[in-house]
Every structure is written in C-alpha cells, then in structure tokens.
Amino acid sequence: KMPLTPDMRRAIDQIRDYLFGGGYPDPVSNAEQLSFLFFFYLIEGIDAENQARAKVLKQPYESLFAGERSLRNPQNATTPGQAHVACTQFRWSVWARGLSGPALVRWVRDEVFPFFADLAGDAAVNFMHGARLVIDEPTVLTQVVTLVDGLHLDRADADTKGDLFEHVLKQIKQAGELGQFRTPRHIIRAIVQMMDPQIGETVYDPAAGTAGFLVAAYNHIRLANSSPAGTQTVELDGKPQQRGLGDLLSAAQTATLHNRTFYGNDVDPKMVRLATMNLTLRGLPNVRILLRNVLTTTLDAERKAALGLPEGGYHVVLANPPFSGRVDRDRIVDDVKVGSTTATELLFLKYMVDSLRPGGRCAVIVPEGVLFGSTGAHKELRRQLIENHSVQAVLSLPGGVFQPYSGVKTSVLFLRRGGSTQELLFLHADNDGYRLDANHDVAIAQDDLPALMAAYRSRDERLAEWRQVFPPLPRAGEGRGEGQRPPPAEWNHNWWFADTATLRANDFNLSAGRYRPLSQAQVEHQDPRELLAELAAIEAEIAEEVEALRAVLGEVA
C-alpha cells in the first residue's frame, strides 16, 4: 500500500497556490474543480480494470471510451471539416499529456466536460450534472493538469486517495451560506466510535457535507472486521490512527457494506459533488448522496423505494446539521415542525429523531443554545426528547473546536429512539488533542476524548460509581432545583449524571455545566473561555428571540 506521502501533500498545496495566485480564490470551487480532474484521471484506470475483469470472467463489457462522438466546438477538429471524434480521445492519457495552453482549455471545456456529464448520467448519482470548467486560464489549467498527472493516483489505494482528497477539502476554511462547515475529522471519529455502527446496519447523514461521517463509519466497520494482518497504523493530522482492510467480511457482507449501508443528502450541489467524489475515491461509488433539503421536502414510500432507501427508518443517524440557518416558515414540511420555530438546528434535530427506526441510535452536533434555549420550541423539543426517547449522553466539546470556521460552542447529543430518559450522562471535554487556537490544527498531548469515550461505553458502571457519592433523592418527582442540591462532595471526574426529575425541574436544560457538582477548587477557577462561550451562546439566543419577535410583529402589521 502506498500511504499519503509528504510529496503528495506538497503537490496538493502547490495546486492550491497556483489556483490562488492565478485568480481562483474560492476554495470550495477549487476543490470541486480538482474533484472533476481526479475523476477524469481515475475513470480511465477503472475502465481498463473492468475490461480486464470481464475478459477473465468471459463476460461482455463495452469500454466507456468505445465508439465516436460529435465534436461540440469545430475549433477542436484536428482535420478540416471533421465533425466526429473517437471516444478514445477523451482518455486522460491522451489529452492531459498531449495538449496545453488554449487548446487544452478548449478541449476540456467544450468536449471533456460534456462527454463525462453524459456518461455520469447513467451512474447512481450524476455528480457531473451542471458541471463546467472554471479554471479557464490556459497557463493555470496546464500547470494544474500536469500536477494532477504527477500524483499518480492510479498507484494509490482507496484509503490513500481518500486521505489525499481530505487534504484538498481541508483547504475549505469558510462556512457555507446555511451555516454548515467542515467537522474536524477526529471529532467525527470519536462520535462514530461511541455510536459503534455494525455491519448490516444502515447509516444516514441528512446533512452530509463532504461525507465525513459516512467515511468514518465505513472505516470503523472495516476496522472492526479486520484481522491483525489486515490492520495497520497510519499517521493522520499528527496522530496515529488504525485502519483495517475489512478482510474478515464475507463477500455478501462486503456487498452490503458497499451498496446498502450508507445514505445521505445535502442542500448544496457543490457539497453533493464533493461527497460523491470523496466516497468514490474510497471505493464507495454506489453510495447515493441526494440533492435534497429535508426540512422543505418529503419522500413518499413509492419514491423511497425508487431511490433504494430503506423502509422503516435507519439504524444509525449521524450529523452536524447547519447552525444558525433560517427556513421560510411557509416552506417547512409538517413532519419536522416544532411549534412556530424556523431555526434549522431545532428542525433538523426533530427530523433526525423521526428518521430512526424504533431503537435506532442518533448522534448529532448541536450549538449550545439548543441545550438551554428558553423559547417555547426549545423547551418543547427537549421535553419530547427526554420523555419520549432515551437520551443517553451529552458530550460538551471545547469552545474552539470549529475554528477556523466558527467560534460557536457545541455539544454532541447521543440518543436512542423510543422509551424514556432515566439517567443522563454528561461528558465534559476541556481538550480534544489539538491546540485550541485560530486554526485548531496543531496536535497536542492533552486529550480528554479517549477517557470520555470509555466512560460512555461503561455507562452502567459509571452510574453505580456516581450513586455511591450522590445517592438518588428520597422523594421522586420533587426535583432538585438550584437550592435543593445535596452538600457538594469532592467530584473530580469530567463526567457526571442527572436524573429525569432534576432535568424536569430545570426546564429540561441539557447544558452539561448546569449539573456539574463543582468542588471548591473548580468554583474558584472556572475557565474564562467557557464563561465566554456560555455568554456568546446566550447572546445568540437573545438575538434569535428578538428576530422571532420581529417576524411576529411583521405578521401582525
């Protein structure tokens, strides 16, 4: 296996610098253009492999590059009056290594893009739909094509190609228009390990972005089904990480993993393309990422069946839905309504829980305001979650986890559909293994996540330990408000519990800090970063309520 090498990383950085210096400053558009070039490069090798396999199996196979096609632009004719061209001319090895300058721009823009758009129309997802060449400056395109050619992607395995594409995606440093942004991969991996999806289960991300959660779930299932010989340790983002080949999976299980396990959608066509490319490079070309807004559209049973979506909901739902977005009230479908709110984070949470099959598991990243917001919709949604479902844990993430996109303070909600919540485990991370600065990309030793993941996996034992120090209150239903707490015992763990009565007495507030049994030392030394994050969340909530009032007044007027 050829791992992701420093040279490959440098080549990607060089491409980025060329594009930026050549007048293409938008990293999302650049990532999208690169994904098209990767696709053009790789499809030639995939076609050759399919042809060789068909020959061995004595099955018929027609190459994608068989036959001929009409020329779109007469200037691309190699002989006077030429109207058609052999499809072999669309192979990367022919045009990328044979053309340069204005001729290259003309050929790629007017012939290559339309050819592959027609070709991709037959695939599970036409990720080329509406695609066009943006890098139309001849010198820049020639340099970029030469650099992509030099990556030798055909020699890399699926994991390496995926890691390389992740390096491209890492350049996207701004939030999308809806408030969506790239979730740090180590946070995604921690959440997936806690959820522990199994082979045979379905995994769904309704706000897939670049498919980070789906890729992590795929890697997790493969690692869990790998022999020691099929397992290796690679270094990613400055930390060792285990990868598995999934060599213990049967042929039927592998087919299930590739074709009937992962599902997702996104509202942004660019994200759908990037997600599809990310999955394709990792060997998952049949996973459908649909272009769809789940808050404003519904699919009936017939449409779901036509799209190959599972009946009766998903086993595992994982997402980091857009924060701070707003949806027009008239467009919100009835299924996801929570009171009169138009806040995307609340509507998404309702939708995700409803997407689960009974007993299904969900992990969702939410802005802190969802946990303690005091609007009617906030309280009602939290009441529904606590009383009608089993909320198992709230993991409070450090303030700077989403830098450089956003300073918003977030938590992760873990729940199981159905039942009711008895004891809720709160997990509090001060450090996540990376320096909490403006870029949040320098690895450090301090990392609370492994111990918190272990505490989550051993919830019953932790609850017994907690009850020895904080026995349940004698009168059920009375709840312990702020004034009714038992005298503080020294509690130095960064996890703790609250029972339903306590949550109910506190308006179903799910903010971890609200229930922390603070020791004297902690009271005196509360982290100012945390205080600021709490203040920012309260401020955002006030702004939201003012906006809601404005809207109401507007309707009255």
C-alpha positions in Angstrom: 0.0 0.0 0.0 1.2 3.5 -0.8 0.4 5.8 2.0 -0.2 9.5 1.7 3.3 10.9 1.3 4.6 14.4 2.1 5.3 14.8 -1.6 1.6 14.2 -2.4 0.6 16.7 0.2 3.0 19.3 -1.2 1.7 18.7 -4.7 -1.9 19.5 -3.4 -0.6 22.6 -1.7 1.2 23.6 -4.9 -2.0 23.2 -6.9 -3.9 25.3 -4.3 -1.2 28.1 -4.5 -1.3 28.0 -8.4 -5.1 28.4 -8.4 -5.0 31.1 -5.8 -2.2 33.0 -7.5 -3.9 32.5 -10.9 -7.0 34.3 -9.8 -9.1 31.5 -8.4 -9.6 32.3 -4.7 -12.7 30.2 -3.9 -11.5 27.0 -2.1 -14.9 25.3 -2.5 -14.9 25.8 -6.2 -11.3 24.8 -6.4 -11.9 21.6 -4.5 -14.9 20.9 -6.9 -12.7 21.5 -10.0 -10.0 19.2 -8.6 -12.5 16.5 -8.0 -13.5 16.6 -11.6 -9.9 16.4 -12.7 -9.3 13.4 -10.3 -12.4 11.8 -11.8 -11.2 12.2 -15.4 -7.8 10.8 -14.4 -9.2 7.8 -12.5 -12.0 6.7 -14.8 -9.5 5.6 -17.4 -7.9 3.1 -15.0 -11.3 1.9 -13.6 -12.5 1.3 -17.2 -9.3 -0.7 -18.0 -9.7 -2.8 -14.8 -13.4 -3.5 -15.6 -12.4 -4.6 -19.1 -9.7 -7.0 -17.8 -12.1 -8.4 -15.2 -14.8 -9.0 -17.8 -12.2 -10.8 -20.1 -11.2 -13.2 -17.3 -14.8 -13.9 -16.3 -15.7 -14.2 -20.1 -18.4 -11.5 -19.6 -19.3 -8.9 -22.2 -18.1 -5.3 -21.5 -18.1 -2.2 -23.6 -15.4 0.3 -22.8 -16.6 3.8 -21.8 -14.3 5.1 -24.5 -15.7 2.9 -27.3 -17.3 4.4 -30.4 -17.2 8.0 -31.5 -19.0 11.3 -30.7 -19.9 14.6 -32.3 -17.5 17.5 -31.7 -19.1 20.4 -29.8 -16.6 23.0 -30.9 -15.4 23.0 -34.5 -12.1 24.6 -33.4 -11.3 21.3 -31.7 -11.2 19.5 -35.1 -7.8 18.1 -36.0 -8.6 18.0 -39.7 -10.6 20.4 -41.8 -14.4 19.6 -41.7 -14.0 16.9 -39.0 -17.4 16.5 -37.3 -16.8 13.4 -35.1 -14.0 12.2 -32.8 -13.1 8.8 -31.5 -14.1 8.5 -27.8 -10.6 7.2 -27.1 -9.6 10.9 -27.4 -11.4 11.5 -24.1 -8.9 9.4 -22.1 -6.8 11.4 -19.7 -3.6 9.8 -21.0 -4.4 11.3 -24.5 -5.4 14.9 -23.8 -3.7 15.7 -20.4 -0.4 14.6 -21.7 -0.9 15.8 -25.3 -2.4 19.2 -25.1 -1.5 22.5 -23.3 -2.4 26.2 -23.3 -5.6 27.5 -25.1 -6.1 24.1 -27.0 -6.2 22.3 -23.6 -8.8 24.8 -22.2 -11.0 24.5 -25.4 -10.9 20.7 -25.3 -11.6 20.3 -21.6 -14.3 22.9 -21.5 -16.2 22.1 -24.7 -15.6 18.3 -25.1 -14.4 16.6 -22.0 -16.9 18.1 -19.5 -20.0 17.4 -21.8 -18.7 13.8 -22.5 -18.4 12.9 -18.8 -21.6 14.7 -17.9 -23.4 12.4 -20.4 -21.5 9.4 -19.1 -22.2 10.1 -15.4 -25.9 10.5 -16.2 -26.1 6.7 -16.1 -24.4 6.4 -12.6 -26.2 6.2 -9.2 -25.6 10.0 -8.8 -24.8 12.3 -11.7 -22.3 14.3 -9.9 -21.3 16.0 -13.2 -24.8 17.4 -13.6 -24.4 21.1 -14.5 -20.6 20.9 -14.1 -18.4 23.2 -16.1 -14.8 24.1 -16.3 -14.0 27.2 -14.2 -10.2 27.1 -14.5 -10.1 28.6 -18.0 -6.8 30.5 -17.8 -4.6 28.4 -20.1 -1.3 28.6 -18.2 -3.0 27.8 -14.8 -5.0 24.8 -16.3 -1.9 23.4 -17.9 0.1 23.6 -14.6 -2.8 22.1 -12.6 -3.3 19.2 -15.1 0.4 18.4 -15.1 0.5 18.4 -11.2 -2.6 16.2 -11.0 -1.0 13.8 -13.5 2.1 13.7 -11.4 0.2 12.5 -8.3 -0.1 9.0 -9.9 -3.4 8.4 -8.3 -3.8 5.1 -10.1 -0.9 3.7 -8.0 -2.6 4.7 -4.7 -5.1 2.5 -2.8 -8.6 3.7 -1.9 -7.6 4.9 1.6 -4.7 7.0 0.2 -6.8 8.5 -2.5 -9.4 9.4 0.2 -6.8 10.9 2.5 -5.4 12.9 -0.4 -8.9 14.3 -1.1 -9.4 15.1 2.6 -6.3 17.2 2.3 -7.9 19.1 -0.6 -11.1 19.5 1.5 -9.1 20.8 4.4 -8.4 24.0 2.4 -12.1 24.9 2.7 -11.9 27.3 5.6 -15.2 29.2 5.4 -18.7 28.3 6.5 -21.3 27.7 3.9 -24.3 30.0 3.4 -26.5 27.9 5.5 -24.1 27.9 8.4 -22.6 24.4 7.6 -18.9 23.8 7.9 -16.4 21.0 7.9 -16.5 18.9 11.1 -13.0 18.1 12.4 -12.2 14.5 11.5 -11.0 13.5 15.0 -14.4 14.6 16.5 -16.2 12.6 13.8 -14.1 9.5 14.6 -14.8 9.9 18.3 -18.6 10.1 17.7 -18.6 7.2 15.3 -16.6 5.0 17.8 -19.1 5.9 20.6 -22.1 5.0 18.2 -20.3 1.8 17.1 -22.2 1.1 13.8 -22.2 -2.6 12.9 -22.1 -4.5 9.6 -25.7 -4.9 8.4 -26.9 -1.7 10.0 -27.9 1.4 7.8 -26.1 4.7 8.5 -27.6 8.0 7.4 -26.4 11.6 7.4 -29.1 14.1 6.4 -26.7 17.0 6.1 -23.8 15.0 4.6 -21.5 17.9 3.6 -18.4 16.2 2.2 -19.4 12.8 3.7 -17.1 12.9 6.7 -19.4 10.9 9.0 -20.2 8.2 6.3 -16.5 7.7 5.5 -15.6 7.4 9.2 -18.5 4.9 9.7 -17.1 2.9 6.7 -13.6 2.9 8.2 -15.0 1.9 11.6 -16.9 -1.1 10.3 -13.9 -2.3 8.3 -11.6 -2.0 11.2 -13.9 -3.9 13.5 -13.9 -6.7 10.9 -10.1 -6.9 10.2 -7.5 -9.5 11.2 -4.3 -8.3 12.9 -2.6 -8.8 9.5 -5.3 -6.7 7.8 -4.8 -3.8 10.3 -2.2 -1.0 10.0 -1.4 2.2 11.8 -1.2 5.4 9.8 -0.4 8.9 10.8 -3.1 11.4 10.1 -3.3 15.1 11.3 -0.3 14.4 13.5 -1.9 11.5 15.4 -1.6 7.7 14.9 -4.8 6.1 13.6 -5.7 2.5 13.0 -7.1 1.4 9.6 -8.5 -2.0 8.7 -8.9 -3.7 5.3 -12.1 -5.5 6.5 -10.6 -8.8 5.4 -12.9 -10.8 7.8 -16.0 -9.6 6.0 -17.7 -12.2 3.8 -18.4 -11.4 0.1 -22.1 -10.9 1.0 -21.2 -8.6 3.9 -18.8 -6.6 1.7 -21.6 -6.2 -0.9 -24.0 -5.0 1.8 -21.3 -2.5 3.1 -20.8 -1.1 -0.4 -24.4 -1.0 -1.6 -26.9 -1.0 1.2 -25.3 0.7 4.2 -24.7 4.4 3.7 -27.2 7.1 2.8 -27.1 10.9 2.8 -28.2 14.1 1.3 -27.2 17.8 1.2 -28.8 21.0 0.0 -25.7 22.3 -1.8 -24.9 20.8 -5.2 -21.2 21.5 -4.6 -21.3 19.5 -1.4 -23.1 16.7 -3.1 -20.3 16.6 -5.8 -17.5 16.7 -3.2 -19.2 14.0 -1.1 -19.7 11.8 -4.1 -16.1 12.2 -5.1 -14.9 11.5 -1.6 -16.9 8.3 -1.4 -15.9 7.2 -5.0 -12.2 7.6 -4.3 -12.6 5.5 -1.2 -14.2 2.6 -3.1 -17.9 3.5 -2.5 -19.1 4.7 -5.9 -22.6 3.3 -5.3 -23.5 5.4 -2.3 -26.2 7.9 -3.3 -25.9 11.4 -1.8 -29.1 13.1 -2.8 -29.5 16.8 -3.6 -32.3 17.5 -1.1 -33.5 19.8 1.7 -35.1 17.5 4.2 -36.8 20.4 6.0 -38.8 21.5 3.0 -39.4 18.2 1.1 -40.8 14.8 1.9 -40.5 11.5 0.1 -43.4 9.1 0.0 -43.0 5.3 0.2 -43.0 4.9 -3.5 -40.3 7.5 -4.1 -38.2 6.0 -1.3 -38.4 2.6 -2.9 -37.5 4.0 -6.3 -34.4 5.6 -4.7 -33.5 2.4 -2.9 -33.9 4.0 0.5 -34.6 1.6 3.5 -38.1 1.2 4.7 -39.0 1.9 8.3 -36.1 4.2 9.1 -32.3 3.9 9.8 -30.3 2.1 12.5 -27.8 4.9 12.9 -28.2 8.6 12.1 -25.1 10.8 12.4 -24.9 14.5 11.5 -23.6 18.0 12.1 -26.6 19.9 10.7 -26.3 23.6 9.7 -26.4 26.0 12.7 -27.9 29.5 12.7 -29.8 29.0 9.5 -33.4 30.0 8.9 -36.0 28.4 6.7 -39.1 30.3 5.4 -42.0 29.3 7.6 -44.2 28.5 4.7 -41.8 26.0 3.2 -41.2 23.9 6.3 -42.9 20.5 5.9 -45.4 19.5 8.6 -43.3 16.4 9.7 -40.5 18.5 11.1 -42.3 21.4 12.6 -41.6 22.3 16.3 -44.0 25.0 17.3 -43.5 28.0 15.1 -39.7 27.9 15.0 -37.7 28.4 11.8 -34.3 27.6 13.4 -32.7 24.9 11.3 -30.9 23.3 14.2 -34.2 22.5 16.0 -36.0 21.4 12.9 -33.0 19.1 11.9 -32.9 17.5 15.4 -36.7 16.7 15.1 -36.2 15.3 11.6 -33.2 13.1 12.6 -35.0 11.5 15.5 -38.0 10.8 13.2 -35.7 9.2 10.6 -34.6 6.5 13.1 -36.2 3.1 13.2 -37.5 2.1 16.7 -34.5 1.5 18.9 -32.3 3.3 16.4 -29.3 5.4 17.6 -28.6 9.1 16.8 -25.6 11.4 17.4 -25.9 15.0 16.5 -23.7 18.0 17.0 -25.7 21.0 18.2 -24.9 24.6 19.1 -25.1 25.1 22.9 -28.2 27.3 22.6 -30.2 24.2 21.7 -29.4 22.7 25.1 -30.6 25.7 27.2 -32.6 28.0 24.9 -35.7 29.3 26.6 -38.1 29.7 23.6 -41.2 27.6 23.6 -39.8 25.5 20.7 -36.5 24.8 22.5 -38.2 23.7 25.7 -40.8 21.6 23.9 -38.3 19.8 21.7 -36.1 19.0 24.8 -39.2 17.7 26.7 -40.1 15.4 23.8 -36.5 14.1 23.6 -36.3 13.4 27.4 -39.9 12.0 27.9 -40.4 10.1 24.6 -36.8 8.9 23.9 -33.7 7.6 25.7 -31.2 10.5 25.7 -28.1 8.7 26.7 -25.4 11.3 26.9 -24.4 14.9 26.2 -20.7 15.5 25.3 -19.7 19.1 25.8 -16.9 20.0 23.3 -14.3 22.7 23.9 -15.0 26.2 22.7 -12.6 26.4 19.7 -13.3 23.0 18.1 -14.8 24.5 14.9 -12.1 27.1 14.3 -11.3 28.5 11.7 -14.9 28.4 10.6 -16.7 29.4 13.7 -16.1 30.1 17.4 -19.6 28.6 18.3 -19.6 26.4 21.4 -21.1 23.0 20.6 -22.1 19.7 22.3 -23.0 16.3 20.9 -26.3 14.7 21.8 -26.5 10.8 21.9 -29.9 9.2 22.0 -31.9 6.1 21.2 -35.4 6.3 19.7 -38.3 5.3 21.9 -38.5 4.6 25.7 -37.7 7.5 28.0 -34.7 9.0 29.7 -33.8 7.8 33.2 -30.3 9.0 34.0 -28.4 11.3 31.6 -24.6 11.1 31.4 -22.8 14.4 30.9 -19.3 14.3 29.5 -17.1 17.4 29.5 -14.0 17.8 27.3 -11.6 20.7 28.0 -9.1 19.4 25.4 -9.6 17.4 22.2 -5.9 16.7 21.3 -5.4 19.8 19.2 -4.4 23.3 20.2 -7.5 25.5 20.6 -6.2 28.4 18.6 -7.4 30.2 15.5 -6.6 27.2 13.2 -7.1 24.3 15.6 -4.7 22.0 13.7 -1.6 21.5 15.9 -1.6 18.2 17.7 -1.0 18.3 21.5 -0.8 15.6 24.1 -3.8 16.8 26.2 -6.9 14.9 25.0 -10.0 14.2 27.1 -11.8 12.3 24.4 -10.4 8.8 24.9 -11.3 8.7 28.6 -14.8 10.2 27.9 -15.4 7.6 25.2 -14.5 4.9 27.7 -16.9 6.4 30.3 -19.7 6.4 27.7 -19.1 2.7 26.8 -19.2 1.8 30.5 -22.3 3.9 31.5 -23.7 1.4 33.9 -20.5 1.1 35.9 -20.1 4.9 36.0 -23.6 5.3 37.2 -23.0 2.9 40.1 -19.8 4.9 40.9 -21.8 8.2 40.8 -24.6 6.9 43.0 -22.1 6.0 45.8 -21.2 9.6 46.1 -24.6 11.1 45.1 -27.4 8.7 46.1 -30.8 9.3 44.4 -33.1 11.9 46.2 -35.6 10.2 48.5 -38.8 11.8 47.1 -39.2 11.1 43.4 -40.7 13.9 41.3 -39.7 16.7 43.6 -36.6 17.5 41.5 -33.7 19.3 42.9 -33.5 22.9 41.7 -30.6 25.1 42.4 -31.3 25.5 46.1 -32.0 21.8 46.8 -28.7 20.2 45.9 -27.1 17.9 48.4 -24.0 19.4 50.1 -21.2 19.3 47.5 -18.9 16.3 47.6 -15.5 16.5 46.0 -16.0 15.2 42.5 -13.0 15.4 40.2 -14.2 13.4 37.2 -15.1 15.2 34.0 -18.3 13.2 33.7 -21.5 13.2 35.9 -25.2 12.3 35.8 -28.6 14.0 36.2 -31.9 12.1 36.6 -35.1 13.0 34.9 -36.7 14.7 37.9 -33.7 17.1 38.1 -33.9 17.8 34.3 -37.6 18.5 34.5 -37.1 20.9 37.4 -34.6 22.8 35.3 -36.9 23.2 32.2 -35.2 20.2 30.6 -32.0 22.2 30.3 -29.3 19.9 28.8 -26.3 22.1 29.3 -23.6 20.0 31.0 -22.3 22.8 33.2 -25.7 23.2 34.8 -25.5 19.9 36.7 -21.8 19.7 37.4 -21.0 19.0 41.1 -18.3 21.7 41.4 -15.6 21.2 44.0 -14.3 24.4 45.8 -11.2 24.5 43.5 -13.4 24.3 40.4 -15.7 27.1 41.6 -12.7 29.4 42.1 -11.1 28.5 38.8 -13.8 28.3 36.2 -12.2 28.5 32.8 -12.8 32.1 31.3 -13.0 30.6 27.8 -16.0 28.5 29.0 -17.7 31.6 30.5 -17.2 33.5 27.3 -18.6 30.6 25.2 -21.7 30.5 27.5 -22.1 34.2 27.2 -21.8 34.0 23.4 -24.4 31.3 23.3 -26.8 33.3 25.5 -26.3 36.4 23.3 -27.0 34.3 20.1 -30.2 33.1 21.7 -31.3 36.6 22.7 -30.7 37.7 19.1 -32.7 34.8 17.9 -35.7 35.6 20.1 -35.5 39.3 19.0 -35.6 38.1 15.4 -38.6 35.9 16.1 -40.4 38.8 17.8 -39.7 41.0 14.8 -41.2 38.3 12.5 -44.3 38.1 14.6 -44.7 41.9 14.7 -44.2 41.9 10.9 -47.0 39.4 10.5 -49.4 41.4 12.8 -48.6 44.6 10.9 
